Amino acid sequence: MYKFYIFLIIGFFSCHASNKPDTLQHTIGSIGMAEIKLIDLQDHPINLESYKGKTVFINFWATWCKPCIEEMPSIEKTQTILNDKEVIFLLASSESIEEIKAFRNNHGYQFNYVHLENEETLNLQALPSTFIIDPKGKLVFSEMGSRNWNETANIDLIKNITKQHD
């Protein structure tokens, strides 16, 4: 029995020692476009269903989140690289619209910033987190943690999601 507890403790700590971002596998398939409630910075609801047929990349972030801000240059580069693809990039924060606008005005990023209305419903446990929704409207990628999005493997990930549904 003693060996079992040692094994259990070692297993528990080794699972959390990884430097890889956590993938939110439990949300894949259970969340679709209709469950994500966004509004634009003019306080108008965004109907994600209108993006069906396109890949939607949603990065959840906050103005106070250092890893979120550090990740933004790579997202912007990826957005530029994929500008001819059918990919919509949205940067969603649950902070007030005024805080998001102030951040936008103080930074030079060319993003489509949006306000997230239902963070709790999406079970976001850490920021940044990223969802990628395929052209059919299905959540096919969900991850907590930052990435260097303009690395070839990550650009290929987005391209492959787009190609699988062309």
Buried (B, 14 or more C-beta within 10 A) or exposed (E): EEEEEEEEEEEEEEEEEEEEBBEBEEBBEEBBBEEBBBBBBEEEEBEBEEBBEBBBBBBBBBBEBEBBBEBBEBBBBBBEBBEEBBBBBBBBBBBEBEBBEEBBEEBEBEBBBBBBBEBEEBEBEBBBBBBBBBBEBBBBBBBBBBBBBBEEEBBEBBBEBBEEBE
